[in-house]
Amino acid sequence: MQAELAAAQTELAQAEQAIEVARSTVAQFVGITPSQVSVSPGKLADQLPPDKPEPPLETAANPLAVEQSAVIAQAQSQLKATERAYYPQFLVQGLASARGTGMLTDGSRLGGLNGLAPTTPNFGVGLTVNFPFMVSFRQSCVKSVNSTC
């Protein structure tokens, strides 16, 4: 309370000093003594526009609020991805290709231009299972970091 009162008194003294400096500057340019300079408010104070009510605050349109919402959404999605990192992944793989050798299975050759176009098809199907069992150590660290955001 005393600090606020002292700050207000300091601001008052600075404002009074600024008024006296301005009076002496005007008096110097006009060629009179500073005590002869007087200021009248005139009609300017009467011509102020009427008070308008403030528009409602739209937080959805505020760029800072939008940015912070995006940061929160990013942290939540990272936490969700971290929680799912320990689950196994099942990948189905397939292969289809063809070859043209110009050779028969008994080792004899076909004549002419045989072997330039693919004539023997090859197919393959596979299943890959990834189970990241070492992720649990990293997962606990990342969860603790993301939960503090």
C-alpha positions as CSV (number, residue, x, y, z in Angstrom):
1,M,0.0,0.0,0.0
2,Q,2.8,2.4,0.9
3,A,4.8,1.5,-2.2
4,E,1.8,2.2,-4.4
5,L,1.2,5.6,-2.7
6,A,4.9,6.5,-3.2
7,A,4.7,5.5,-6.8
8,A,1.6,7.7,-7.3
9,Q,3.3,10.6,-5.6
10,T,6.4,10.2,-7.9
11,E,4.2,10.1,-11.0
12,L,2.4,13.3,-9.8
13,A,5.7,15.1,-9.3
14,Q,6.9,14.0,-12.7
15,A,3.7,15.2,-14.3
16,E,4.0,18.6,-12.6
17,Q,7.6,18.9,-13.7
18,A,6.6,18.1,-17.3
19,I,3.9,20.8,-17.2
20,E,6.5,23.4,-16.0
21,V,9.0,22.4,-18.6
22,A,6.4,22.7,-21.3
23,R,5.3,26.2,-20.0
24,S,8.9,27.4,-20.0
25,T,9.5,26.1,-23.6
26,V,6.3,27.8,-24.8
27,A,7.3,31.0,-23.0
28,Q,10.8,30.9,-24.5
29,F,9.4,30.7,-28.1
30,V,6.7,33.3,-27.5
31,G,8.9,35.7,-25.6
32,I,7.1,36.0,-22.3
33,T,7.7,34.8,-18.8
34,P,6.5,31.2,-17.9
35,S,4.1,32.5,-15.3
36,Q,2.2,34.4,-18.0
37,V,1.5,31.2,-19.9
38,S,-2.0,29.7,-19.1
39,V,-3.7,26.7,-20.6
40,S,-7.4,26.6,-21.2
41,P,-9.1,23.3,-22.1
42,G,-11.3,24.8,-24.8
43,K,-14.0,22.8,-26.5
44,L,-12.0,19.7,-27.1
45,A,-13.0,18.0,-23.9
46,D,-16.7,18.6,-24.7
47,Q,-16.4,17.0,-28.2
48,L,-15.4,13.5,-27.1
49,P,-17.3,10.7,-28.8
50,P,-19.9,8.8,-26.7
51,D,-18.7,5.7,-24.9
52,K,-19.4,2.6,-26.9
53,P,-19.8,-0.8,-25.3
54,E,-16.9,-3.2,-25.8
55,P,-17.5,-6.0,-28.3
56,P,-17.6,-9.5,-26.7
57,L,-14.3,-11.2,-26.4
58,E,-13.9,-13.9,-29.0
59,T,-11.1,-16.3,-27.8
60,A,-11.5,-18.5,-30.8
61,A,-10.4,-15.6,-33.1
62,N,-7.4,-14.7,-30.9
63,P,-4.1,-15.8,-32.6
64,L,-2.4,-16.5,-29.2
65,A,-5.3,-18.7,-28.0
66,V,-5.3,-20.6,-31.3
67,E,-1.6,-21.2,-31.0
68,Q,-1.9,-22.4,-27.5
69,S,-4.7,-24.7,-28.4
70,A,-2.6,-26.2,-31.2
71,V,0.3,-26.7,-28.7
72,I,-2.0,-28.5,-26.3
73,A,-3.4,-30.6,-29.1
74,Q,0.1,-31.5,-30.2
75,A,1.1,-32.6,-26.7
76,Q,-2.0,-34.7,-26.3
77,S,-1.4,-36.4,-29.6
78,Q,2.2,-37.1,-28.7
79,L,1.1,-38.6,-25.4
80,K,-1.5,-40.8,-27.2
81,A,1.1,-41.9,-29.8
82,T,3.5,-42.7,-26.9
83,E,0.9,-44.8,-25.2
84,R,0.3,-46.9,-28.3
85,A,4.0,-47.4,-29.1
86,Y,4.2,-50.5,-27.0
87,Y,1.6,-52.4,-29.0
88,P,2.8,-54.9,-31.6
89,Q,2.4,-54.0,-35.3
90,F,1.2,-56.6,-37.8
91,L,2.3,-55.9,-41.4
92,V,0.9,-57.9,-44.4
93,Q,3.2,-57.8,-47.4
94,G,2.6,-59.0,-50.9
95,L,4.7,-59.4,-54.0
96,A,3.8,-60.0,-57.6
97,S,6.4,-60.2,-60.4
98,A,7.2,-62.0,-63.6
99,R,10.4,-63.1,-65.4
100,G,11.2,-64.0,-68.9
101,T,14.3,-66.2,-69.2
102,G,13.7,-68.1,-72.5
103,M,14.6,-71.3,-70.7
104,L,12.4,-74.3,-70.0
105,T,12.4,-76.2,-66.7
106,D,14.4,-79.1,-68.3
107,G,17.2,-76.7,-69.2
108,S,16.5,-76.4,-73.0
109,R,16.3,-73.0,-74.6
110,L,13.4,-71.6,-76.5
111,G,14.4,-70.2,-79.9
112,G,13.9,-66.7,-81.4
113,L,12.8,-63.8,-79.3
114,N,11.5,-65.9,-76.4
115,G,12.7,-64.7,-73.0
116,L,12.4,-61.0,-73.8
117,A,8.9,-60.7,-72.4
118,P,7.9,-61.9,-68.9
119,T,6.4,-65.4,-69.2
120,T,6.8,-67.0,-65.7
121,P,4.9,-65.3,-62.9
122,N,6.2,-65.1,-59.3
123,F,4.0,-64.4,-56.3
124,G,4.8,-63.9,-52.6
125,V,2.8,-63.2,-49.5
126,G,4.2,-62.5,-46.0
127,L,3.3,-61.4,-42.5
128,T,5.7,-59.3,-40.4
129,V,5.2,-58.8,-36.6
130,N,7.1,-56.0,-34.9
131,F,7.0,-56.1,-31.1
132,P,9.0,-53.3,-29.6
133,F,9.7,-54.7,-26.1
134,M,12.5,-52.1,-25.4
135,V,10.2,-49.1,-25.9
136,S,8.8,-49.4,-22.4
137,F,11.9,-47.7,-20.9
138,R,11.7,-44.8,-23.3
139,Q,7.9,-44.6,-23.0
140,S,8.0,-43.9,-19.3
141,C,10.4,-41.0,-19.8
142,V,8.4,-39.5,-22.6
143,K,5.1,-39.8,-20.6
144,S,6.7,-37.9,-17.7
145,V,7.9,-35.1,-20.0
146,N,4.5,-34.8,-21.9
147,S,2.4,-34.9,-18.7
148,T,4.2,-31.9,-17.3
149,C,3.3,-29.7,-20.3
